[in-house]
Amino acid sequence: MPDESSGQIQETLARIERELSLLREALSLLGLKGCSQCGRFFRASDGGALFDGGEPVCLECVEGWWEQRRQQLCVKDREIIERRLVNWLVNHHDAKLVLKPTPAAAGSMQIIAGCVQCDGAGTVAGRRCSACDGRGTVWLVVPTRDKAKGS
């Protein structure tokens, strides 16, 4: 008897997995992509909806995802994806590069990134980089949705 019910459970799970796979495929045919972290779907045509750093990630999940993902990458790959992430956040989500976060930035997403001006070296043409004050890193502050909308 236990083997019979276990077999039914396995069949049911396999059927559900097939149906979910078909649903995901159908959603992609409709132009939707899912966030690899939370599973929510977004229009694939909206360049600001999902960041693709090897897997699609929505704005709400990107900070936690990046904290985990950056530790798994070699230095060269981390720098490439980090630069793409910085560009995506600046271009689509009104992020600002600052030398240090301010109390006004509290509640906003804040990520430390390599300086684009000096490529993280801290110097440009033998002089201290003015964009990062010679540290080689800057803070990327992404306003919360309420702040971005002006509420």
C-alpha positions as a LaTeX table, in Angstrom:
\begin{tabular}{lrrr}
\hline
Residue & $x$ (\AA) & $y$ (\AA) & $z$ (\AA) \\
\hline
Met1 & 0.00 & 0.00 & 0.00 \\
Pro2 & 2.71 & 2.60 & 0.86 \\
Asp3 & 4.48 & 1.92 & $-2.47$ \\
Glu4 & 1.24 & 2.56 & $-4.36$ \\
Ser5 & 0.57 & 5.97 & $-2.73$ \\
Ser6 & 4.23 & 6.95 & $-3.13$ \\
Gly7 & 3.95 & 6.17 & $-6.85$ \\
Gln8 & 0.83 & 8.32 & $-7.14$ \\
Ile9 & 2.57 & 11.21 & $-5.40$ \\
Gln10 & 5.54 & 10.92 & $-7.78$ \\
Glu11 & 3.22 & 10.88 & $-10.80$ \\
Thr12 & 1.32 & 13.92 & $-9.52$ \\
Leu13 & 4.56 & 15.83 & $-8.88$ \\
Ala14 & 5.88 & 14.95 & $-12.34$ \\
Arg15 & 2.61 & 16.15 & $-13.93$ \\
Ile16 & 2.71 & 19.43 & $-11.99$ \\
Glu17 & 6.34 & 20.00 & $-12.99$ \\
Arg18 & 5.47 & 19.43 & $-16.68$ \\
Glu19 & 2.53 & 21.85 & $-16.43$ \\
Leu20 & 4.69 & 24.52 & $-14.77$ \\
Ser21 & 7.33 & 24.08 & $-17.44$ \\
Leu22 & 4.71 & 24.53 & $-20.16$ \\
Leu23 & 3.35 & 27.64 & $-18.42$ \\
Arg24 & 6.83 & 29.17 & $-18.22$ \\
Glu25 & 7.37 & 28.41 & $-21.89$ \\
Ala26 & 4.03 & 30.01 & $-22.77$ \\
Leu27 & 4.87 & 33.14 & $-20.76$ \\
Ser28 & 8.18 & 33.48 & $-22.58$ \\
Leu29 & 6.34 & 33.20 & $-25.92$ \\
Leu30 & 4.17 & 36.11 & $-24.75$ \\
Gly31 & 7.31 & 38.20 & $-24.16$ \\
Leu32 & 7.63 & 37.75 & $-20.40$ \\
Lys33 & 10.75 & 36.82 & $-18.43$ \\
Gly34 & 10.93 & 35.72 & $-14.81$ \\
Cys35 & 13.24 & 36.96 & $-12.09$ \\
Ser36 & 15.57 & 34.14 & $-11.08$ \\
Gln37 & 15.25 & 35.14 & $-7.42$ \\
Cys38 & 11.59 & 35.94 & $-6.68$ \\
Gly39 & 9.97 & 34.34 & $-9.74$ \\
Arg40 & 7.91 & 37.40 & $-10.69$ \\
Phe41 & 7.46 & 37.98 & $-14.41$ \\
Phe42 & 8.25 & 41.15 & $-16.34$ \\
Arg43 & 8.02 & 42.26 & $-19.96$ \\
Ala44 & 11.19 & 41.22 & $-21.74$ \\
Ser45 & 11.01 & 44.40 & $-23.85$ \\
Asp46 & 11.40 & 46.60 & $-20.73$ \\
Gly47 & 15.17 & 47.01 & $-20.41$ \\
Gly48 & 14.88 & 48.34 & $-16.87$ \\
Ala49 & 12.76 & 45.50 & $-15.52$ \\
Leu50 & 15.42 & 42.81 & $-15.27$ \\
Phe51 & 19.20 & 42.92 & $-15.04$ \\
Asp52 & 20.90 & 40.02 & $-16.77$ \\
Gly53 & 24.15 & 39.18 & $-15.06$ \\
Gly54 & 24.05 & 35.56 & $-16.14$ \\
Glu55 & 20.54 & 35.17 & $-14.81$ \\
Pro56 & 17.66 & 37.68 & $-14.90$ \\
Val57 & 17.15 & 39.62 & $-11.65$ \\
Cys58 & 14.56 & 42.32 & $-10.86$ \\
Leu59 & 15.38 & 45.58 & $-9.10$ \\
Glu60 & 13.90 & 44.42 & $-5.80$ \\
Cys61 & 16.15 & 41.34 & $-5.73$ \\
Val62 & 19.33 & 42.73 & $-7.31$ \\
Glu63 & 21.03 & 43.95 & $-4.12$ \\
Gly64 & 20.81 & 40.59 & $-2.32$ \\
Trp65 & 21.59 & 38.71 & $-5.52$ \\
Trp66 & 24.71 & 40.81 & $-6.14$ \\
Glu67 & 26.00 & 40.29 & $-2.60$ \\
Gln68 & 25.90 & 36.52 & $-3.17$ \\
Arg69 & 26.88 & 36.48 & $-6.84$ \\
Arg70 & 29.94 & 38.70 & $-6.58$ \\
Gln71 & 31.60 & 36.26 & $-4.16$ \\
Gln72 & 31.26 & 33.42 & $-6.68$ \\
Leu73 & 32.95 & 35.24 & $-9.57$ \\
Cys74 & 36.59 & 35.59 & $-10.50$ \\
Val75 & 37.89 & 39.18 & $-10.41$ \\
Lys76 & 37.65 & 39.75 & $-14.17$ \\
Asp77 & 34.05 & 38.47 & $-14.44$ \\
Arg78 & 33.04 & 40.40 & $-11.31$ \\
Glu79 & 34.38 & 43.64 & $-12.77$ \\
Ile80 & 32.56 & 43.09 & $-16.07$ \\
Ile81 & 29.21 & 42.31 & $-14.45$ \\
Glu82 & 29.65 & 45.06 & $-11.85$ \\
Arg83 & 30.21 & 47.65 & $-14.59$ \\
Arg84 & 27.10 & 46.42 & $-16.44$ \\
Leu85 & 25.12 & 46.53 & $-13.17$ \\
Val86 & 26.24 & 50.10 & $-12.46$ \\
Asn87 & 25.26 & 51.18 & $-16.00$ \\
Trp88 & 21.87 & 49.43 & $-15.72$ \\
Leu89 & 21.09 & 51.07 & $-12.36$ \\
Val90 & 22.21 & 54.53 & $-13.51$ \\
Asn91 & 20.43 & 54.36 & $-16.88$ \\
His92 & 17.16 & 52.75 & $-15.77$ \\
His93 & 16.75 & 53.48 & $-12.05$ \\
Asp94 & 18.18 & 56.97 & $-11.42$ \\
Ala95 & 21.13 & 55.65 & $-9.42$ \\
Lys96 & 23.82 & 58.15 & $-8.49$ \\
Leu97 & 27.53 & 57.59 & $-7.91$ \\
Val98 & 28.74 & 59.29 & $-4.73$ \\
Leu99 & 31.96 & 59.26 & $-2.70$ \\
Lys100 & 30.15 & 58.24 & 0.48 \\
Pro101 & 26.53 & 57.65 & 1.38 \\
Thr102 & 24.66 & 60.39 & 3.19 \\
Pro103 & 21.93 & 60.13 & 5.81 \\
Ala104 & 19.51 & 61.22 & 3.07 \\
Ala105 & 20.35 & 57.96 & 1.27 \\
Ala106 & 19.14 & 55.86 & 4.21 \\
Gly107 & 16.56 & 53.35 & 3.03 \\
Ser108 & 17.94 & 53.43 & $-0.50$ \\
Met109 & 19.78 & 50.55 & $-2.12$ \\
Gln110 & 23.52 & 51.17 & $-1.74$ \\
Ile111 & 26.23 & 49.18 & $-3.50$ \\
Ile112 & 29.98 & 49.73 & $-3.44$ \\
Ala113 & 31.41 & 49.56 & $-6.96$ \\
Gly114 & 34.74 & 50.03 & $-8.64$ \\
Cys115 & 35.32 & 53.53 & $-9.96$ \\
Val116 & 34.68 & 53.77 & $-13.69$ \\
Gln117 & 37.00 & 56.78 & $-14.14$ \\
Cys118 & 40.17 & 55.09 & $-12.86$ \\
Asp119 & 39.05 & 51.50 & $-13.39$ \\
Gly120 & 39.39 & 50.88 & $-9.66$ \\
Ala121 & 43.07 & 51.85 & $-9.54$ \\
Gly122 & 42.58 & 55.09 & $-7.62$ \\
Thr123 & 44.84 & 57.01 & $-9.99$ \\
Val124 & 44.49 & 58.48 & $-13.47$ \\
Ala125 & 47.64 & 59.49 & $-15.36$ \\
Gly126 & 49.69 & 59.28 & $-12.16$ \\
Arg127 & 47.33 & 61.52 & $-10.15$ \\
Arg128 & 44.74 & 60.69 & $-7.56$ \\
Cys129 & 41.39 & 60.06 & $-9.23$ \\
Ser130 & 38.95 & 62.88 & $-8.52$ \\
Ala131 & 35.88 & 60.71 & $-9.08$ \\
Cys132 & 36.68 & 58.33 & $-6.19$ \\
Asp133 & 39.16 & 60.49 & $-4.24$ \\
Gly134 & 41.86 & 57.87 & $-4.85$ \\
Arg135 & 40.00 & 54.99 & $-3.16$ \\
Gly136 & 39.20 & 53.12 & $-6.37$ \\
Thr137 & 35.59 & 52.62 & $-5.26$ \\
Val138 & 32.42 & 54.67 & $-5.16$ \\
Trp139 & 28.98 & 54.20 & $-3.65$ \\
Leu140 & 26.11 & 53.59 & $-6.02$ \\
Val141 & 22.92 & 54.88 & $-4.40$ \\
Val142 & 19.64 & 53.78 & $-5.96$ \\
Pro143 & 16.64 & 55.73 & $-4.68$ \\
Thr144 & 13.69 & 53.78 & $-3.41$ \\
Arg145 & 10.68 & 53.73 & $-5.70$ \\
Asp146 & 8.91 & 56.37 & $-3.59$ \\
Lys147 & 11.93 & 58.70 & $-3.77$ \\
Ala148 & 12.37 & 58.06 & $-7.50$ \\
Lys149 & 8.73 & 59.03 & $-8.10$ \\
Gly150 & 9.13 & 62.17 & $-6.02$ \\
Ser151 & 6.78 & 61.10 & $-3.21$ \\
\hline
\end{tabular}
